[in-house]
Amino acid sequence: MKKVWTKIKNFFVRIKPSKRKIVQLYAALLTNANIKGFFNGQIYKGATKNLCVPGLNCYSCPGAIGACPLGSLQNALMESDTRLPAYIFGTIILFGLLLGRTICGWLCPIGLGQELLYKIKTPKVKKNKVTNVFSYLKYVLLAVLVLIVPMIAFIPGFCEYICPAGTFEGGLGLLLQEERYATLAQLGPLFTWKFTVMVLIIVGSIFFFRFFCRFLCPLGALYGFFCRIAVLGVKLDKNKCTDCGLCITACKMDIKHVGDHECIHCGDCIKVCPAKAISWKAEKIFVRANDVDAPVSTEIKPLASMLKGKETPAETEGKNE
């Protein structure tokens, strides 16, 4: 009987969500808090819709209570003529300075969805030199579809041709309403294209960790410029670092070092660092000290003892002899 209870306990321990998953879930629910919109198919148009949420969340989603920063940026560029859209740029810069890509790791609903898809048990494609090269594709999409196309062709390029949030949350969320079934027959090649892109992203997210975030998301590319200077995120103490490489190996993103432009500041590297060289920025203000500390490897204990001027157990034993 004891073994049965132990198995039950271990099962619930395995499925228990991490603190980050709980925050991601709350963030997704908060940014889509207009629950009645999913039932009546009406887009919320209240006062909060004039404000941008930090993560990627379609304006046209029936549950959305705020605007998407990426969609707002494209629309602002289309309408700005020769003027700089200061409000939206200021909002994105504020989010970037405060949180950087911590938004991607903790607050973005699309990021949460991809991580859940990745949990499906299939063979996974680990990061490699090819994925590292393709991780720069999102910067191309940022320059071309988010900045250049809206200003020249007056089309919100990324929202129009790529964005899976717009297709899934906005398009399907509205089309699944019974009174809109008649419009399904009127959908043209553009919707077919976007639906195909969405399906490919969903399938890719099963085999690649955060497929969309790593290769296609211009918002993550924007926030990546602020990673080093953002108030909140992970930081590396180079004086403590032993260059063991465990942090890079444990990270599923295409990072080259802790806290670079590809880092989503999930905090997984903190748990695996044997030298405890990685910690949270401003942790005394925002979070508690590391809740989970990896035990110091016995292989580096002698070195640590020598650096501190202490004798190792082997040295003490030698003296006794």
C-alpha positions as CSV (number, residue, x, y, z in Angstrom):
1,M,0.0,0.0,0.0
2,K,2.9,2.3,0.8
3,K,4.3,1.8,-2.7
4,V,1.0,2.8,-4.2
5,W,0.8,6.0,-2.3
6,T,4.4,6.7,-3.2
7,K,3.6,6.3,-6.9
8,I,0.6,8.6,-6.6
9,K,2.7,11.2,-4.8
10,N,5.5,11.0,-7.4
11,F,2.9,11.4,-10.2
12,F,1.5,14.6,-8.7
13,V,5.1,15.8,-8.1
14,R,5.9,15.3,-11.8
15,I,2.8,17.1,-13.1
16,K,3.1,20.0,-10.6
17,P,3.5,23.2,-12.6
18,S,6.6,25.3,-11.9
19,K,6.3,28.8,-10.6
20,R,7.1,30.1,-14.1
21,K,4.3,28.0,-15.7
22,I,1.8,29.4,-13.1
23,V,2.9,33.0,-13.9
24,Q,2.6,32.3,-17.6
25,L,-0.9,30.9,-17.1
26,Y,-2.0,33.9,-15.1
27,A,-0.5,36.3,-17.7
28,A,-2.4,34.5,-20.5
29,L,-5.7,34.7,-18.5
30,L,-5.2,38.3,-17.6
31,T,-4.5,39.5,-21.1
32,N,-7.5,37.5,-22.4
33,A,-9.8,38.4,-19.5
34,N,-12.9,39.2,-21.6
35,I,-14.3,35.8,-21.2
36,K,-17.8,36.6,-22.6
37,G,-16.1,37.5,-25.9
38,F,-15.4,33.8,-26.5
39,F,-19.2,33.1,-26.2
40,N,-20.7,36.1,-28.1
41,G,-17.8,36.6,-30.6
42,Q,-17.6,40.3,-29.9
43,I,-14.2,42.0,-29.7
44,Y,-13.7,44.0,-26.6
45,K,-13.3,47.8,-27.3
46,G,-13.0,49.2,-23.8
47,A,-10.5,51.8,-22.5
48,T,-7.8,49.2,-21.9
49,K,-7.7,48.3,-25.6
50,N,-5.7,51.6,-26.1
51,L,-2.9,50.1,-24.0
52,C,-0.4,47.5,-25.1
53,V,0.1,44.2,-23.3
54,P,3.8,43.1,-23.0
55,G,3.5,39.8,-25.0
56,L,2.2,38.8,-28.4
57,N,-1.6,38.7,-28.1
58,C,-3.8,39.5,-31.1
59,Y,-6.0,42.7,-30.8
60,S,-8.8,40.8,-32.6
61,C,-8.9,37.9,-30.1
62,P,-12.4,37.8,-28.6
63,G,-10.9,37.7,-25.1
64,A,-8.1,40.3,-25.5
65,I,-8.4,43.3,-23.2
66,G,-5.3,45.1,-24.6
67,A,-3.5,45.8,-27.8
68,C,-0.6,43.8,-29.3
69,P,2.6,45.9,-29.3
70,L,3.7,44.4,-32.6
71,G,0.3,45.1,-34.3
72,S,0.2,48.5,-32.8
73,L,3.7,49.3,-34.1
74,Q,2.8,48.3,-37.6
75,N,-0.5,50.3,-37.6
76,A,1.3,53.3,-36.2
77,L,4.0,53.2,-38.9
78,M,1.3,52.9,-41.6
79,E,-0.5,56.0,-40.2
80,S,2.5,58.1,-39.1
81,D,3.5,59.4,-42.5
82,T,6.8,61.3,-41.7
83,R,6.2,61.5,-37.9
84,L,7.7,59.0,-35.4
85,P,5.0,57.0,-33.6
86,A,6.4,58.1,-30.2
87,Y,3.7,56.4,-28.0
88,I,4.2,52.9,-29.3
89,F,8.0,53.1,-29.5
90,G,8.0,54.5,-26.0
91,T,5.8,51.6,-24.7
92,I,8.1,49.0,-26.3
93,I,11.2,50.7,-25.0
94,L,9.7,50.8,-21.5
95,F,8.8,47.1,-21.6
96,G,12.3,46.4,-22.9
97,L,14.2,48.4,-20.3
98,L,12.2,46.9,-17.5
99,L,11.9,43.3,-18.5
100,G,13.7,42.6,-21.8
101,R,13.0,39.0,-23.0
102,T,11.8,38.1,-19.6
103,I,8.5,38.9,-21.2
104,C,9.1,36.0,-23.6
105,G,9.9,33.6,-20.9
106,W,7.3,34.6,-18.3
107,L,4.4,36.6,-19.8
108,C,3.8,35.7,-23.4
109,P,0.7,33.5,-24.1
110,I,2.2,32.2,-27.4
111,G,5.4,31.1,-25.5
112,L,3.3,29.1,-23.0
113,G,1.4,27.4,-25.8
114,Q,4.6,26.4,-27.5
115,E,6.1,25.0,-24.3
116,L,3.0,22.8,-23.8
117,L,3.2,21.5,-27.4
118,Y,6.8,20.6,-26.8
119,K,5.8,18.4,-23.9
120,I,4.2,16.0,-26.4
121,K,6.4,12.9,-26.4
122,T,8.1,12.7,-29.7
123,P,11.8,12.8,-30.9
124,K,13.1,16.3,-30.4
125,V,15.4,18.4,-32.6
126,K,18.1,19.8,-30.3
127,K,19.8,23.1,-30.9
128,N,22.7,23.0,-33.3
129,K,24.6,25.3,-35.7
130,V,21.7,25.3,-38.2
131,T,19.1,26.4,-35.6
132,N,21.6,29.0,-34.5
133,V,21.7,30.5,-38.0
134,F,17.9,30.3,-38.4
135,S,17.5,32.2,-35.1
136,Y,18.5,35.4,-36.9
137,L,15.5,35.0,-39.3
138,K,13.3,36.9,-36.9
139,Y,15.5,40.0,-37.2
140,V,14.9,39.9,-41.0
141,L,11.2,39.6,-40.5
142,L,11.4,42.5,-38.0
143,A,13.1,44.7,-40.5
144,V,11.1,43.8,-43.6
145,L,7.6,42.9,-42.5
146,V,7.3,45.0,-39.3
147,L,9.2,48.1,-40.3
148,I,9.7,48.5,-44.1
149,V,6.4,47.0,-45.5
150,P,4.1,49.1,-43.3
151,M,5.9,52.3,-44.2
152,I,6.2,51.6,-47.9
153,A,3.2,49.4,-48.8
154,F,1.0,50.6,-46.0
155,I,0.3,46.9,-45.1
156,P,0.8,45.4,-41.6
157,G,3.1,42.8,-43.2
158,F,3.7,40.5,-40.2
159,C,0.1,40.5,-39.0
160,E,-1.1,40.1,-42.6
161,Y,1.0,37.2,-43.7
162,I,2.7,35.4,-40.7
163,C,1.4,36.0,-37.2
164,P,-0.1,32.8,-35.8
165,A,-1.6,34.7,-32.9
166,G,-3.8,36.6,-35.3
167,T,-4.9,33.4,-37.1
168,F,-5.5,31.3,-34.0
169,E,-6.8,33.8,-31.5
170,G,-8.4,36.3,-33.9
171,G,-9.4,34.4,-37.0
172,L,-10.4,31.0,-35.6
173,G,-11.7,32.6,-32.4
174,L,-14.3,34.6,-34.3
175,L,-15.0,32.1,-37.1
176,L,-16.0,29.4,-34.6
177,Q,-19.0,31.5,-33.6
178,E,-22.1,29.9,-35.0
179,E,-23.5,33.0,-36.6
180,R,-20.2,33.3,-38.6
181,Y,-20.3,29.8,-40.2
182,A,-21.6,31.3,-43.4
183,T,-18.4,33.3,-43.9
184,L,-16.2,30.1,-44.0
185,A,-17.1,29.6,-47.6
186,Q,-15.9,33.1,-48.5
187,L,-12.4,32.7,-47.1
188,G,-9.7,33.2,-49.7
189,P,-6.1,32.3,-50.5
190,L,-4.7,34.7,-47.8
191,F,-6.5,32.9,-45.0
192,T,-5.5,29.5,-46.5
193,W,-1.8,30.7,-46.4
194,K,-2.0,32.0,-42.8
195,F,-3.8,28.8,-41.7
196,T,-1.0,26.7,-43.3
197,V,1.7,28.9,-41.6
198,M,-0.1,28.4,-38.2
199,V,-0.3,24.6,-38.7
200,L,3.4,24.5,-39.6
201,I,4.3,26.5,-36.5
202,I,2.2,24.2,-34.3
203,V,3.9,21.1,-35.8
204,G,7.3,22.8,-35.5
205,S,6.7,23.6,-31.8
206,I,6.2,19.9,-31.1
207,F,9.7,19.0,-32.4
208,F,11.6,22.3,-31.7
209,F,11.5,24.1,-28.4
210,R,9.7,27.4,-28.9
211,F,9.8,27.1,-32.7
212,F,8.1,30.5,-33.3
213,C,10.0,32.4,-30.6
214,R,13.4,31.2,-31.8
215,F,13.0,31.6,-35.5
216,L,10.0,33.9,-36.4
217,C,9.0,36.3,-33.6
218,P,9.9,39.9,-34.3
219,L,8.7,41.0,-30.9
220,G,11.3,38.7,-29.3
221,A,13.8,40.2,-31.6
222,L,12.9,43.7,-30.5
223,Y,13.1,42.8,-26.8
224,G,16.4,41.0,-27.4
225,F,18.1,44.4,-28.0
226,F,17.4,45.2,-24.3
227,C,18.6,42.0,-22.7
228,R,21.9,43.3,-21.3
229,I,20.4,46.5,-19.9
230,A,17.0,45.3,-18.7
231,V,16.3,45.8,-15.0
232,L,15.0,42.2,-14.6
233,G,16.7,39.1,-16.0
234,V,19.5,36.6,-15.3
235,K,23.1,37.7,-14.9
236,L,26.4,36.0,-14.8
237,D,29.1,36.7,-12.2
238,K,32.3,36.2,-14.3
239,N,34.4,36.0,-11.2
240,K,32.6,32.9,-10.0
241,C,32.1,31.3,-13.4
242,T,34.3,28.2,-14.1
243,D,33.4,28.0,-17.8
244,C,32.0,24.5,-17.3
245,G,29.4,25.2,-20.0
246,L,26.5,23.5,-18.2
247,C,24.3,26.6,-18.5
248,I,24.7,26.7,-22.3
249,T,24.0,22.9,-22.5
250,A,20.9,23.0,-20.3
251,C,19.4,26.0,-22.2
252,K,17.1,25.0,-25.0
253,M,17.4,28.4,-26.7
254,D,20.1,29.3,-29.1
255,I,22.2,31.3,-26.6
256,K,25.9,31.7,-26.8
257,H,26.2,33.0,-23.3
258,V,23.9,33.6,-20.3
259,G,21.7,36.7,-20.8
260,D,22.4,37.4,-24.5
261,H,19.8,38.4,-27.1
262,E,18.4,34.8,-27.4
263,C,18.0,34.3,-23.7
264,I,14.4,34.3,-22.4
265,H,15.5,34.5,-18.8
266,C,13.5,31.4,-17.8
267,G,16.0,30.8,-14.9
268,D,16.8,27.1,-15.7
269,C,20.5,27.9,-16.0
270,I,20.5,29.1,-12.3
271,K,19.6,25.6,-11.1
272,V,22.4,23.8,-13.0
273,C,25.2,26.2,-12.3
274,P,27.6,24.3,-9.8
275,A,29.5,27.5,-9.0
276,K,26.4,29.5,-8.3
277,A,27.6,32.2,-10.7
278,I,24.2,32.9,-12.2
279,S,21.5,34.9,-10.4
280,W,18.6,37.2,-10.9
281,K,19.1,40.9,-11.5
282,A,17.6,43.1,-8.8
283,E,16.5,39.9,-7.0
284,K,16.2,41.7,-3.7
285,I,13.5,43.9,-5.2
286,F,11.6,41.5,-7.4
287,V,12.3,37.9,-6.4
288,R,13.6,35.9,-3.5
289,A,17.1,34.5,-3.6
290,N,17.5,31.3,-5.6
291,D,15.0,28.8,-4.3
292,V,16.7,25.9,-5.9
293,D,20.5,25.7,-5.8
294,A,22.3,22.9,-7.5
295,P,24.7,21.1,-5.2
296,V,28.3,21.9,-5.8
297,S,30.0,19.2,-7.7
298,T,32.6,17.2,-5.8
299,E,35.0,17.6,-8.8
300,I,35.3,21.3,-8.1
301,K,35.4,21.2,-4.3
302,P,39.2,20.7,-4.0
303,L,39.7,23.7,-6.3
304,A,37.2,25.8,-4.3
305,S,39.0,24.8,-1.1
306,M,42.4,25.8,-2.4
307,L,41.1,29.1,-3.6
308,K,39.8,29.8,-0.1
309,G,43.1,28.7,1.5
310,K,41.5,25.7,3.2
311,E,42.8,22.1,3.2
312,T,40.9,19.5,1.2
313,P,40.0,16.2,2.9
314,A,42.7,14.5,0.8
315,E,45.4,16.9,2.1
316,T,44.2,16.4,5.7
317,E,44.3,12.6,5.3
318,G,47.9,12.8,3.9
319,K,49.1,14.8,6.9
320,N,47.6,12.3,9.3
321,E,49.6,9.6,7.6
